[in-house]
Amino acid sequence: MRWCAVDVRSPADERDAVAMWLVGHTGQAVEERDDGVLVGVAESEAAASTLLQELQSAFGRQVGGSARRLPEVDWRERWHEGLGPRRIGRLLITPSWVKANQSALTVVVDPETAFGTGEHGSTRTALLLLDRHLRPGDRVLDLGSGSGILAIAAAKLGARRATGIDIDPEAEPIAQANAERNAVDGEVRFLTGDAGTLVPLLAPAELVLSNILRSQNEALLPAVRAALAPGGRAVFAGMEETEREGFLAALEQAGLHPVDEAVDGSWWAVAARPA
C-alpha cells in the first residue's frame, strides 16, 4: 500500500478543530509542524484526494492542503518512533508502548481518535497549569475532555472527583478506557453533551479546565464563572499567543482575573480566579 502524507494549512483559530477532524477521519495521529502545518496520513493517493475534498467541504476554502507520496513503510507504526515520555510539571505523560519508570503521577495515554495527548502544545500548557493550581480534594470539571488526559491527570494529582465533558460521542468510551488503564476510573467520569448545558448541573467545582477553541472558551466564561466554588480557579487553554490580549479582555469582562500563564511554542494558556 502506498501511503501519502497530507499537509494541511488552516487559520490559527481553526487549527485544533481541523486537527481533531483529521484524527477522526483517518484514525491516525496528526503532527503539527513548527510552521503551523498539520501533517496527517492517508492510505493511498485516492484516499488523500478524497480526504482533502471532504476537508474543504467541512471547513471551506480557507483550509487547504496537498498530498505527497511516502516511502514504502507502515506509517501506522512508524509514527510511534517519534513519541515518547514527556515530563510536564510533576506529571510523566507516556504512550503505552514505551516502558517508562511509572509512578503514581504517570499518565498513560495513546494518540487515538479523541484529541488530547502530551504531544500537543495546548495540552501541555493545560497540564502545566493544572499541576500548579490543583489542590488535593478539589472537584474538577474538564470541558472538551477528548482523550480524558486532563481529568485523569487531575485524579492522579489528588482531585476528589473529576468529570470530563465532550460533545463528540466517540470521545467518551476512549476517555473511559484511558481512565481504567490508569486505574482512576473510580475518581473520574465522562459525559457526552454540551458543556454550556452540563456545567451548571455539575457545579460547584474548585477547578475548571477548558482546553478548546478561543471562541468556545469565551462563550463558556459566564457558566465557568458561576460554577466556581469559593476560592476556585479556572484554566483556559487551546489558544495561541496571538489571541492572548483579546482573551484577557474577555476574562476581565466576565469577572475573572488572570493569576498565571503558560506558553509552549505558539500555544498559550491562562489560569484565572473570580475578581
PyRosetta script that sets phi, psi and omega in degrees:
from pyrosetta import init, pose_from_sequence

init()
pose = pose_from_sequence("MRWCAVDVRSPADERDAVAMWLVGHTGQAVEERDDGVLVGVAESEAAASTLLQELQSAFGRQVGGSARRLPEVDWRERWHEGLGPRRIGRLLITPSWVKANQSALTVVVDPETAFGTGEHGSTRTALLLLDRHLRPGDRVLDLGSGSGILAIAAAKLGARRATGIDIDPEAEPIAQANAERNAVDGEVRFLTGDAGTLVPLLAPAELVLSNILRSQNEALLPAVRAALAPGGRAVFAGMEETEREGFLAALEQAGLHPVDEAVDGSWWAVAARPA")
pose.set_psi(1, 132.4)
pose.set_omega(1, -177.1)
pose.set_phi(2, -98.3)
pose.set_psi(2, 100.9)
pose.set_omega(2, -177.5)
pose.set_phi(3, -74.9)
pose.set_psi(3, 154.1)
pose.set_omega(3, 176.9)
pose.set_phi(4, -126.7)
pose.set_psi(4, 142.1)
pose.set_omega(4, 168.3)
pose.set_phi(5, -85.8)
pose.set_psi(5, 143.8)
pose.set_omega(5, 177.8)
pose.set_phi(6, -119.1)
pose.set_psi(6, 111.2)
pose.set_omega(6, -179.3)
pose.set_phi(7, -94.4)
pose.set_psi(7, 120.4)
pose.set_omega(7, -173.0)
pose.set_phi(8, -120.4)
pose.set_psi(8, 130.3)
pose.set_omega(8, 174.8)
pose.set_phi(9, -111.0)
pose.set_psi(9, 137.2)
pose.set_omega(9, -178.4)
pose.set_phi(10, -149.8)
pose.set_psi(10, 160.4)
pose.set_omega(10, 173.7)
pose.set_phi(11, -58.8)
pose.set_psi(11, 147.5)
pose.set_omega(11, -176.1)
pose.set_phi(12, -56.6)
pose.set_psi(12, -38.8)
pose.set_omega(12, -175.6)
pose.set_phi(13, -75.3)
pose.set_psi(13, -6.4)
pose.set_omega(13, 177.4)
pose.set_phi(14, -112.5)
pose.set_psi(14, 0.9)
pose.set_omega(14, -170.8)
pose.set_phi(15, -63.4)
pose.set_psi(15, -41.4)
pose.set_omega(15, 178.9)
pose.set_phi(16, -62.2)
pose.set_psi(16, -44.2)
pose.set_omega(16, -179.1)
pose.set_phi(17, -64.3)
pose.set_psi(17, -40.0)
pose.set_omega(17, 178.5)
pose.set_phi(18, -65.8)
pose.set_psi(18, -41.7)
pose.set_omega(18, 178.7)
pose.set_phi(19, -60.9)
pose.set_psi(19, -44.1)
pose.set_omega(19, 179.2)
pose.set_phi(20, -64.1)
pose.set_psi(20, -38.8)
pose.set_omega(20, 178.6)
pose.set_phi(21, -62.5)
pose.set_psi(21, -44.1)
pose.set_omega(21, -179.4)
pose.set_phi(22, -63.7)
pose.set_psi(22, -43.7)
pose.set_omega(22, 178.4)
pose.set_phi(23, -61.1)
pose.set_psi(23, -44.4)
pose.set_omega(23, -178.5)
pose.set_phi(24, -65.9)
pose.set_psi(24, -31.8)
pose.set_omega(24, -176.3)
pose.set_phi(25, -93.3)
pose.set_psi(25, -14.2)
pose.set_omega(25, 178.2)
pose.set_phi(26, -112.1)
pose.set_psi(26, -20.8)
pose.set_omega(26, -175.6)
pose.set_phi(27, 70.3)
pose.set_psi(27, 16.0)
pose.set_omega(27, -178.1)
pose.set_phi(28, -123.1)
pose.set_psi(28, 159.2)
pose.set_omega(28, 175.4)
pose.set_phi(29, -65.7)
pose.set_psi(29, 155.6)
pose.set_omega(29, 178.3)
pose.set_phi(30, -121.2)
pose.set_psi(30, 130.7)
pose.set_omega(30, 177.4)
pose.set_phi(31, -93.6)
pose.set_psi(31, 138.5)
pose.set_omega(31, 171.8)
pose.set_phi(32, -109.1)
pose.set_psi(32, 115.0)
pose.set_omega(32, -179.9)
pose.set_phi(33, -76.9)
pose.set_psi(33, 165.9)
pose.set_omega(33, -179.5)
pose.set_phi(34, -59.9)
pose.set_psi(34, -27.6)
pose.set_omega(34, -179.6)
pose.set_phi(35, -85.8)
pose.set_psi(35, 6.5)
pose.set_omega(35, 177.5)
pose.set_phi(36, 90.1)
pose.set_psi(36, -5.2)
pose.set_omega(36, 178.8)
pose.set_phi(37, -73.6)
pose.set_psi(37, 133.0)
pose.set_omega(37, 175.6)
pose.set_phi(38, -92.3)
pose.set_psi(38, 132.7)
pose.set_omega(38, -178.2)
pose.set_phi(39, -118.6)
pose.set_psi(39, 114.9)
pose.set_omega(39, 174.5)
pose.set_phi(40, -113.3)
pose.set_psi(40, -177.2)
pose.set_omega(40, 177.8)
pose.set_phi(41, -132.2)
pose.set_psi(41, 150.3)
pose.set_omega(41, 176.2)
pose.set_phi(42, -132.5)
pose.set_psi(42, 155.0)
pose.set_omega(42, -171.6)
pose.set_phi(43, -75.8)
pose.set_psi(43, -14.0)
pose.set_omega(43, -178.6)
pose.set_phi(44, -162.8)
pose.set_psi(44, 169.8)
pose.set_omega(44, 176.8)
pose.set_phi(45, -64.1)
pose.set_psi(45, -38.0)
pose.set_omega(45, 179.0)
pose.set_phi(46, -64.9)
pose.set_psi(46, -41.9)
pose.set_omega(46, 178.9)
pose.set_phi(47, -65.4)
pose.set_psi(47, -38.0)
pose.set_omega(47, 178.6)
pose.set_phi(48, -64.9)
pose.set_psi(48, -42.1)
pose.set_omega(48, 179.3)
pose.set_phi(49, -62.6)
pose.set_psi(49, -44.4)
pose.set_omega(49, 178.4)
pose.set_phi(50, -62.7)
pose.set_psi(50, -41.6)
pose.set_omega(50, 180.0)
pose.set_phi(51, -60.5)
pose.set_psi(51, -44.0)
pose.set_omega(51, -179.4)
pose.set_phi(52, -67.1)
pose.set_psi(52, -37.0)
pose.set_omega(52, 177.1)
pose.set_phi(53, -64.3)
pose.set_psi(53, -44.5)
pose.set_omega(53, -179.8)
pose.set_phi(54, -66.6)
pose.set_psi(54, -34.2)
pose.set_omega(54, 178.6)
pose.set_phi(55, -62.7)
pose.set_psi(55, -45.1)
pose.set_omega(55, 178.9)
pose.set_phi(56, -68.5)
pose.set_psi(56, -33.2)
pose.set_omega(56, 176.3)
pose.set_phi(57, -64.5)
pose.set_psi(57, -35.7)
pose.set_omega(57, -177.8)
pose.set_phi(58, -77.8)
pose.set_psi(58, -36.7)
pose.set_omega(58, -171.4)
pose.set_phi(59, -118.5)
pose.set_psi(59, -9.2)
pose.set_omega(59, -178.9)
pose.set_phi(60, 90.1)
pose.set_psi(60, 176.4)
pose.set_omega(60, -172.5)
pose.set_phi(61, -76.5)
pose.set_psi(61, -5.8)
pose.set_omega(61, 174.9)
pose.set_phi(62, -73.5)
pose.set_psi(62, -12.1)
pose.set_omega(62, 174.9)
pose.set_phi(63, -110.2)
pose.set_psi(63, 124.1)
pose.set_omega(63, -178.7)
pose.set_phi(64, -144.6)
pose.set_psi(64, 172.4)
pose.set_omega(64, -179.6)
pose.set_phi(65, -171.0)
pose.set_psi(65, -175.9)
pose.set_omega(65, 179.7)
pose.set_phi(66, -148.0)
pose.set_psi(66, 159.8)
pose.set_omega(66, -179.7)
pose.set_phi(67, -113.2)
pose.set_psi(67, 148.2)
pose.set_omega(67, 174.4)
pose.set_phi(68, -140.2)
pose.set_psi(68, 141.2)
pose.set_omega(68, -177.1)
pose.set_phi(69, -72.9)
pose.set_psi(69, 145.3)
pose.set_omega(69, -179.1)
pose.set_phi(70, -111.6)
pose.set_psi(70, 158.3)
pose.set_omega(70, 176.7)
pose.set_phi(71, -60.5)
pose.set_psi(71, 162.1)
pose.set_omega(71, -177.1)
pose.set_phi(72, -75.3)
pose.set_psi(72, 81.4)
pose.set_omega(72, 173.1)
pose.set_phi(73, -136.7)
pose.set_psi(73, 164.7)
pose.set_omega(73, 178.2)
pose.set_phi(74, -86.6)
pose.set_psi(74, 98.1)
pose.set_omega(74, -175.8)
pose.set_phi(75, -72.3)
pose.set_psi(75, -15.7)
pose.set_omega(75, 174.5)
pose.set_phi(76, -66.1)
pose.set_psi(76, -28.7)
pose.set_omega(76, 176.7)
pose.set_phi(77, -96.3)
pose.set_psi(77, -32.1)
pose.set_omega(77, -173.7)
pose.set_phi(78, -61.8)
pose.set_psi(78, -35.6)
pose.set_omega(78, -176.9)
pose.set_phi(79, -67.4)
pose.set_psi(79, -17.1)
pose.set_omega(79, 175.4)
pose.set_phi(80, -59.5)
pose.set_psi(80, -31.0)
pose.set_omega(80, -172.4)
pose.set_phi(81, -64.3)
pose.set_psi(81, -27.1)
pose.set_omega(81, -177.3)
pose.set_phi(82, -90.8)
pose.set_psi(82, -1.6)
pose.set_omega(82, -176.4)
pose.set_phi(83, -110.0)
pose.set_psi(83, 132.6)
pose.set_omega(83, 179.9)
pose.set_phi(84, -150.2)
pose.set_psi(84, -176.3)
pose.set_omega(84, -179.7)
pose.set_phi(85, -62.6)
pose.set_psi(85, 144.2)
pose.set_omega(85, 175.7)
pose.set_phi(86, -129.2)
pose.set_psi(86, 132.8)
pose.set_omega(86, 174.6)
pose.set_phi(87, -92.4)
pose.set_psi(87, 121.4)
pose.set_omega(87, 179.2)
pose.set_phi(88, -129.3)
pose.set_psi(88, 105.6)
pose.set_omega(88, -172.8)
pose.set_phi(89, 61.0)
pose.set_psi(89, -129.3)
pose.set_omega(89, 177.4)
pose.set_phi(90, -84.2)
pose.set_psi(90, -8.2)
pose.set_omega(90, -173.0)
pose.set_phi(91, -89.7)
pose.set_psi(91, 147.3)
pose.set_omega(91, 169.2)
pose.set_phi(92, -114.7)
pose.set_psi(92, 116.1)
pose.set_omega(92, 179.9)
pose.set_phi(93, -102.0)
pose.set_psi(93, 124.7)
pose.set_omega(93, -175.4)
pose.set_phi(94, -143.7)
pose.set_psi(94, 144.0)
pose.set_omega(94, 172.3)
pose.set_phi(95, -75.3)
pose.set_psi(95, 160.6)
pose.set_omega(95, -172.6)
pose.set_phi(96, -69.0)
pose.set_psi(96, -23.9)
pose.set_omega(96, -175.4)
pose.set_phi(97, -83.7)
pose.set_psi(97, -2.9)
pose.set_omega(97, 178.2)
pose.set_phi(98, -101.4)
pose.set_psi(98, 130.1)
pose.set_omega(98, 177.9)
pose.set_phi(99, -88.1)
pose.set_psi(99, 93.4)
pose.set_omega(99, 179.3)
pose.set_phi(100, -102.4)
pose.set_psi(100, 161.3)
pose.set_omega(100, 175.5)
pose.set_phi(101, -74.3)
pose.set_psi(101, 95.9)
pose.set_omega(101, -173.0)
pose.set_phi(102, -81.6)
pose.set_psi(102, 148.3)
pose.set_omega(102, 177.4)
pose.set_phi(103, -138.8)
pose.set_psi(103, -174.1)
pose.set_omega(103, 179.8)
pose.set_phi(104, -63.4)
pose.set_psi(104, -20.6)
pose.set_omega(104, -178.3)
pose.set_phi(105, -105.8)
pose.set_psi(105, 24.9)
pose.set_omega(105, 174.5)
pose.set_phi(106, -94.9)
pose.set_psi(106, 130.5)
pose.set_omega(106, 176.4)
pose.set_phi(107, -113.8)
pose.set_psi(107, 120.3)
pose.set_omega(107, -179.7)
pose.set_phi(108, -101.1)
pose.set_psi(108, 117.6)
pose.set_omega(108, 180.0)
pose.set_phi(109, -149.8)
pose.set_psi(109, 135.5)
pose.set_omega(109, 179.7)
pose.set_phi(110, -105.0)
pose.set_psi(110, 149.4)
pose.set_omega(110, 171.4)
pose.set_phi(111, -62.8)
pose.set_psi(111, 124.2)
pose.set_omega(111, 178.1)
pose.set_phi(112, -137.7)
pose.set_psi(112, -159.4)
pose.set_omega(112, -178.3)
pose.set_phi(113, -76.5)
pose.set_psi(113, -9.1)
pose.set_omega(113, 174.6)
pose.set_phi(114, -98.3)
pose.set_psi(114, 133.3)
pose.set_omega(114, -174.2)
pose.set_phi(115, -71.8)
pose.set_psi(115, 140.2)
pose.set_omega(115, 172.4)
pose.set_phi(116, 131.8)
pose.set_psi(116, 93.4)
pose.set_omega(116, 170.4)
pose.set_phi(117, -139.0)
pose.set_psi(117, 172.6)
pose.set_omega(117, 178.2)
pose.set_phi(118, -73.9)
pose.set_psi(118, 3.5)
pose.set_omega(118, -178.7)
pose.set_phi(119, -88.3)
pose.set_psi(119, -3.2)
pose.set_omega(119, -178.2)
pose.set_phi(120, -112.7)
pose.set_psi(120, 134.9)
pose.set_omega(120, -176.2)
pose.set_phi(121, -57.9)
pose.set_psi(121, -36.3)
pose.set_omega(121, -179.2)
pose.set_phi(122, -67.0)
pose.set_psi(122, -37.4)
pose.set_omega(122, 177.8)
pose.set_phi(123, -68.3)
pose.set_psi(123, -39.5)
pose.set_omega(123, -179.1)
pose.set_phi(124, -65.2)
pose.set_psi(124, -40.6)
pose.set_omega(124, 178.5)
pose.set_phi(125, -65.2)
pose.set_psi(125, -38.6)
pose.set_omega(125, 178.3)
pose.set_phi(126, -64.5)
pose.set_psi(126, -42.5)
pose.set_omega(126, 178.9)
pose.set_phi(127, -63.2)
pose.set_psi(127, -40.3)
pose.set_omega(127, -178.3)
pose.set_phi(128, -64.4)
pose.set_psi(128, -45.1)
pose.set_omega(128, 179.2)
pose.set_phi(129, -71.0)
pose.set_psi(129, -33.4)
pose.set_omega(129, 173.6)
pose.set_phi(130, -58.9)
pose.set_psi(130, -46.9)
pose.set_omega(130, -179.7)
pose.set_phi(131, -61.1)
pose.set_psi(131, -38.3)
pose.set_omega(131, -177.7)
pose.set_phi(132, -73.5)
pose.set_psi(132, -32.1)
pose.set_omega(132, -167.3)
pose.set_phi(133, -113.2)
pose.set_psi(133, -11.0)
pose.set_omega(133, 177.3)
pose.set_phi(134, -75.3)
pose.set_psi(134, 136.1)
pose.set_omega(134, 175.5)
pose.set_phi(135, -111.6)
pose.set_psi(135, 139.6)
pose.set_omega(135, 179.4)
pose.set_phi(136, -51.9)
pose.set_psi(136, 133.4)
pose.set_omega(136, -179.3)
pose.set_phi(137, 93.9)
pose.set_psi(137, -5.9)
pose.set_omega(137, 178.6)
pose.set_phi(138, -63.4)
pose.set_psi(138, 147.5)
pose.set_omega(138, 166.6)
pose.set_phi(139, -94.0)
pose.set_psi(139, 131.5)
pose.set_omega(139, -170.5)
pose.set_phi(140, -123.7)
pose.set_psi(140, 137.5)
pose.set_omega(140, 169.8)
pose.set_phi(141, -114.1)
pose.set_psi(141, 133.0)
pose.set_omega(141, -178.7)
pose.set_phi(142, -118.7)
pose.set_psi(142, 107.0)
pose.set_omega(142, -174.8)
pose.set_phi(143, -95.7)
pose.set_psi(143, 127.5)
pose.set_omega(143, -172.2)
pose.set_phi(144, 74.5)
pose.set_psi(144, 50.6)
pose.set_omega(144, -166.8)
pose.set_phi(145, -69.8)
pose.set_psi(145, -23.1)
pose.set_omega(145, 176.0)
pose.set_phi(146, 52.6)
pose.set_psi(146, -119.7)
pose.set_omega(146, -178.2)
pose.set_phi(147, -69.7)
pose.set_psi(147, -12.7)
pose.set_omega(147, -178.5)
pose.set_phi(148, 90.7)
pose.set_psi(148, 6.2)
pose.set_omega(148, -172.0)
pose.set_phi(149, -59.8)
pose.set_psi(149, -39.8)
pose.set_omega(149, -177.8)
pose.set_phi(150, -71.7)
pose.set_psi(150, -43.3)
pose.set_omega(150, 178.2)
pose.set_phi(151, -63.3)
pose.set_psi(151, -41.0)
pose.set_omega(151, 178.5)
pose.set_phi(152, -64.6)
pose.set_psi(152, -44.4)
pose.set_omega(152, 178.0)
pose.set_phi(153, -61.6)
pose.set_psi(153, -38.9)
pose.set_omega(153, 178.1)
pose.set_phi(154, -60.5)
pose.set_psi(154, -43.5)
pose.set_omega(154, 178.0)
pose.set_phi(155, -62.8)
pose.set_psi(155, -41.0)
pose.set_omega(155, 179.0)
pose.set_phi(156, -63.1)
pose.set_psi(156, -32.7)
pose.set_omega(156, -178.0)
pose.set_phi(157, -84.8)
pose.set_psi(157, -1.7)
pose.set_omega(157, 173.8)
pose.set_phi(158, 113.3)
pose.set_psi(158, 11.3)
pose.set_omega(158, 177.4)
pose.set_phi(159, -62.0)
pose.set_psi(159, 142.5)
pose.set_omega(159, 176.3)
pose.set_phi(160, -69.1)
pose.set_psi(160, -38.6)
pose.set_omega(160, -179.2)
pose.set_phi(161, -155.7)
pose.set_psi(161, 139.8)
pose.set_omega(161, 176.3)
pose.set_phi(162, -131.9)
pose.set_psi(162, 128.3)
pose.set_omega(162, -179.4)
pose.set_phi(163, -120.5)
pose.set_psi(163, 123.5)
pose.set_omega(163, 178.5)
pose.set_phi(164, -100.6)
pose.set_psi(164, 141.9)
pose.set_omega(164, 179.0)
pose.set_phi(165, -127.1)
pose.set_psi(165, 129.8)
pose.set_omega(165, 174.8)
pose.set_phi(166, -142.8)
pose.set_psi(166, 141.4)
pose.set_omega(166, -178.2)
pose.set_phi(167, -78.0)
pose.set_psi(167, -18.0)
pose.set_omega(167, -178.8)
pose.set_phi(168, -84.3)
pose.set_psi(168, 116.4)
pose.set_omega(168, -178.0)
pose.set_phi(169, -64.3)
pose.set_psi(169, -19.9)
pose.set_omega(169, 178.3)
pose.set_phi(170, -74.6)
pose.set_psi(170, -18.6)
pose.set_omega(170, -176.9)
pose.set_phi(171, -73.6)
pose.set_psi(171, -37.0)
pose.set_omega(171, -172.1)
pose.set_phi(172, -58.4)
pose.set_psi(172, -50.7)
pose.set_omega(172, -179.7)
pose.set_phi(173, -65.1)
pose.set_psi(173, -32.7)
pose.set_omega(173, 178.2)
pose.set_phi(174, -67.3)
pose.set_psi(174, -45.6)
pose.set_omega(174, 179.5)
pose.set_phi(175, -63.7)
pose.set_psi(175, -40.6)
pose.set_omega(175, 179.1)
pose.set_phi(176, -63.1)
pose.set_psi(176, -41.7)
pose.set_omega(176, 177.7)
pose.set_phi(177, -63.7)
pose.set_psi(177, -38.5)
pose.set_omega(177, 177.3)
pose.set_phi(178, -65.5)
pose.set_psi(178, -37.9)
pose.set_omega(178, 177.7)
pose.set_phi(179, -63.7)
pose.set_psi(179, -41.6)
pose.set_omega(179, 178.1)
pose.set_phi(180, -65.2)
pose.set_psi(180, -41.2)
pose.set_omega(180, 179.2)
pose.set_phi(181, -60.1)
pose.set_psi(181, -33.7)
pose.set_omega(181, -178.8)
pose.set_phi(182, -95.0)
pose.set_psi(182, 6.7)
pose.set_omega(182, 175.4)
pose.set_phi(183, 59.2)
pose.set_psi(183, 37.2)
pose.set_omega(183, 176.5)
pose.set_phi(184, -124.0)
pose.set_psi(184, 16.4)
pose.set_omega(184, -176.4)
pose.set_phi(185, -64.3)
pose.set_psi(185, -16.4)
pose.set_omega(185, 175.5)
pose.set_phi(186, -77.0)
pose.set_psi(186, -23.8)
pose.set_omega(186, -178.9)
pose.set_phi(187, -103.5)
pose.set_psi(187, -9.8)
pose.set_omega(187, -173.3)
pose.set_phi(188, -124.4)
pose.set_psi(188, 139.6)
pose.set_omega(188, 171.3)
pose.set_phi(189, -138.5)
pose.set_psi(189, 158.6)
pose.set_omega(189, -177.0)
pose.set_phi(190, -130.2)
pose.set_psi(190, 141.1)
pose.set_omega(190, -179.2)
pose.set_phi(191, -127.1)
pose.set_psi(191, 148.6)
pose.set_omega(191, 174.8)
pose.set_phi(192, -104.5)
pose.set_psi(192, 126.2)
pose.set_omega(192, 179.0)
pose.set_phi(193, 162.3)
pose.set_psi(193, -174.4)
pose.set_omega(193, -178.8)
pose.set_phi(194, -86.1)
pose.set_psi(194, 124.7)
pose.set_omega(194, -176.9)
pose.set_phi(195, -60.7)
pose.set_psi(195, -38.4)
pose.set_omega(195, -179.8)
pose.set_phi(196, -59.4)
pose.set_psi(196, -31.7)
pose.set_omega(196, 178.9)
pose.set_phi(197, -83.0)
pose.set_psi(197, -39.8)
pose.set_omega(197, -172.5)
pose.set_phi(198, -83.2)
pose.set_psi(198, -31.2)
pose.set_omega(198, -175.9)
pose.set_phi(199, -55.9)
pose.set_psi(199, -47.4)
pose.set_omega(199, 179.8)
pose.set_phi(200, -61.2)
pose.set_psi(200, -28.8)
pose.set_omega(200, -179.1)
pose.set_phi(201, -76.9)
pose.set_psi(201, -23.0)
pose.set_omega(201, -176.8)
pose.set_phi(202, -100.4)
pose.set_psi(202, -8.7)
pose.set_omega(202, -179.8)
pose.set_phi(203, -67.8)
pose.set_psi(203, 158.4)
pose.set_omega(203, 3.9)
pose.set_phi(204, -88.7)
pose.set_psi(204, 164.1)
pose.set_omega(204, 175.9)
pose.set_phi(205, -141.1)
pose.set_psi(205, 144.2)
pose.set_omega(205, 177.2)
pose.set_phi(206, -80.1)
pose.set_psi(206, -22.0)
pose.set_omega(206, 179.4)
pose.set_phi(207, -143.0)
pose.set_psi(207, 126.9)
pose.set_omega(207, 175.3)
pose.set_phi(208, -115.6)
pose.set_psi(208, 129.5)
pose.set_omega(208, 178.2)
pose.set_phi(209, -111.9)
pose.set_psi(209, 133.2)
pose.set_omega(209, -179.9)
pose.set_phi(210, -139.3)
pose.set_psi(210, 97.3)
pose.set_omega(210, -178.5)
pose.set_phi(211, -107.3)
pose.set_psi(211, 77.6)
pose.set_omega(211, -177.0)
pose.set_phi(212, -140.3)
pose.set_psi(212, -168.5)
pose.set_omega(212, -179.4)
pose.set_phi(213, -70.8)
pose.set_psi(213, 155.3)
pose.set_omega(213, -179.0)
pose.set_phi(214, -57.1)
pose.set_psi(214, -44.2)
pose.set_omega(214, -177.9)
pose.set_phi(215, -60.1)
pose.set_psi(215, -38.6)
pose.set_omega(215, 179.3)
pose.set_phi(216, -73.6)
pose.set_psi(216, -39.0)
pose.set_omega(216, 175.2)
pose.set_phi(217, -58.0)
pose.set_psi(217, -45.2)
pose.set_omega(217, -178.8)
pose.set_phi(218, -64.5)
pose.set_psi(218, -40.2)
pose.set_omega(218, -179.9)
pose.set_phi(219, -63.8)
pose.set_psi(219, -28.5)
pose.set_omega(219, -176.4)
pose.set_phi(220, -90.5)
pose.set_psi(220, -5.6)
pose.set_omega(220, -175.2)
pose.set_phi(221, -54.4)
pose.set_psi(221, -46.5)
pose.set_omega(221, 179.8)
pose.set_phi(222, -61.9)
pose.set_psi(222, -40.9)
pose.set_omega(222, -179.7)
pose.set_phi(223, -67.2)
pose.set_psi(223, -40.4)
pose.set_omega(223, 179.4)
pose.set_phi(224, -65.8)
pose.set_psi(224, -45.0)
pose.set_omega(224, 178.8)
pose.set_phi(225, -57.4)
pose.set_psi(225, -43.8)
pose.set_omega(225, -178.0)
pose.set_phi(226, -70.9)
pose.set_psi(226, -26.2)
pose.set_omega(226, -176.5)
pose.set_phi(227, -81.2)
pose.set_psi(227, -15.8)
pose.set_omega(227, -174.4)
pose.set_phi(228, -73.3)
pose.set_psi(228, 130.7)
pose.set_omega(228, 173.4)
pose.set_phi(229, -71.3)
pose.set_psi(229, 163.0)
pose.set_omega(229, 176.6)
pose.set_phi(230, -53.0)
pose.set_psi(230, 130.0)
pose.set_omega(230, -177.9)
pose.set_phi(231, 81.6)
pose.set_psi(231, 3.4)
pose.set_omega(231, -176.6)
pose.set_phi(232, -76.4)
pose.set_psi(232, 163.8)
pose.set_omega(232, 179.5)
pose.set_phi(233, -136.7)
pose.set_psi(233, 159.1)
pose.set_omega(233, 178.3)
pose.set_phi(234, -127.5)
pose.set_psi(234, 143.1)
pose.set_omega(234, 176.6)
pose.set_phi(235, -116.6)
pose.set_psi(235, 124.8)
pose.set_omega(235, 179.0)
pose.set_phi(236, -115.9)
pose.set_psi(236, 126.2)
pose.set_omega(236, 179.8)
pose.set_phi(237, -135.4)
pose.set_psi(237, -174.3)
pose.set_omega(237, -178.9)
pose.set_phi(238, 90.5)
pose.set_psi(238, 12.1)
pose.set_omega(238, -176.5)
pose.set_phi(239, -121.1)
pose.set_psi(239, 155.4)
pose.set_omega(239, 177.8)
pose.set_phi(240, -93.8)
pose.set_psi(240, 160.8)
pose.set_omega(240, -178.8)
pose.set_phi(241, -56.8)
pose.set_psi(241, -31.5)
pose.set_omega(241, -180.0)
pose.set_phi(242, -65.3)
pose.set_psi(242, -18.4)
pose.set_omega(242, -179.8)
pose.set_phi(243, -93.4)
pose.set_psi(243, -0.4)
pose.set_omega(243, -172.4)
pose.set_phi(244, -57.8)
pose.set_psi(244, -56.2)
pose.set_omega(244, -173.6)
pose.set_phi(245, -60.7)
pose.set_psi(245, -42.6)
pose.set_omega(245, 179.8)
pose.set_phi(246, -63.5)
pose.set_psi(246, -39.5)
pose.set_omega(246, -178.4)
pose.set_phi(247, -74.9)
pose.set_psi(247, -35.5)
pose.set_omega(247, 176.8)
pose.set_phi(248, -61.1)
pose.set_psi(248, -38.3)
pose.set_omega(248, 177.3)
pose.set_phi(249, -64.2)
pose.set_psi(249, -40.8)
pose.set_omega(249, 178.1)
pose.set_phi(250, -65.9)
pose.set_psi(250, -37.4)
pose.set_omega(250, 176.8)
pose.set_phi(251, -58.0)
pose.set_psi(251, -50.4)
pose.set_omega(251, -177.7)
pose.set_phi(252, -62.0)
pose.set_psi(252, -38.8)
pose.set_omega(252, 178.4)
pose.set_phi(253, -62.9)
pose.set_psi(253, -32.2)
pose.set_omega(253, -178.2)
pose.set_phi(254, -85.9)
pose.set_psi(254, 1.9)
pose.set_omega(254, 179.2)
pose.set_phi(255, 82.0)
pose.set_psi(255, 28.1)
pose.set_omega(255, 178.9)
pose.set_phi(256, -121.0)
pose.set_psi(256, 138.0)
pose.set_omega(256, -176.6)
pose.set_phi(257, -112.8)
pose.set_psi(257, 127.3)
pose.set_omega(257, -179.8)
pose.set_phi(258, -67.3)
pose.set_psi(258, 137.5)
pose.set_omega(258, 179.6)
pose.set_phi(259, -123.5)
pose.set_psi(259, -12.9)
pose.set_omega(259, -177.6)
pose.set_phi(260, -164.1)
pose.set_psi(260, 152.7)
pose.set_omega(260, 178.6)
pose.set_phi(261, -139.2)
pose.set_psi(261, 158.3)
pose.set_omega(261, 175.5)
pose.set_phi(262, -142.7)
pose.set_psi(262, 143.4)
pose.set_omega(262, 179.8)
pose.set_phi(263, -130.1)
pose.set_psi(263, 136.4)
pose.set_omega(263, 175.8)
pose.set_phi(264, -139.1)
pose.set_psi(264, 104.8)
pose.set_omega(264, -173.7)
pose.set_phi(265, 64.1)
pose.set_psi(265, -123.7)
pose.set_omega(265, 178.3)
pose.set_phi(266, -93.0)
pose.set_psi(266, -1.6)
pose.set_omega(266, -175.0)
pose.set_phi(267, -90.5)
pose.set_psi(267, 143.3)
pose.set_omega(267, -175.0)
pose.set_phi(268, -134.3)
pose.set_psi(268, 142.9)
pose.set_omega(268, 176.7)
pose.set_phi(269, -139.7)
pose.set_psi(269, 158.0)
pose.set_omega(269, -176.6)
pose.set_phi(270, -140.3)
pose.set_psi(270, 141.8)
pose.set_omega(270, 170.6)
pose.set_phi(271, -105.4)
pose.set_psi(271, 140.7)
pose.set_omega(271, -176.1)
pose.set_phi(272, -141.1)
pose.set_psi(272, 157.9)
pose.set_omega(272, 175.5)
pose.set_phi(273, -132.0)
pose.set_psi(273, 161.0)
pose.set_omega(273, 176.5)
pose.set_phi(274, -57.9)
pose.set_psi(274, 136.5)
pose.set_omega(274, -178.4)
pose.set_phi(275, -71.3)
pose.dump_pdb("model.pdb")
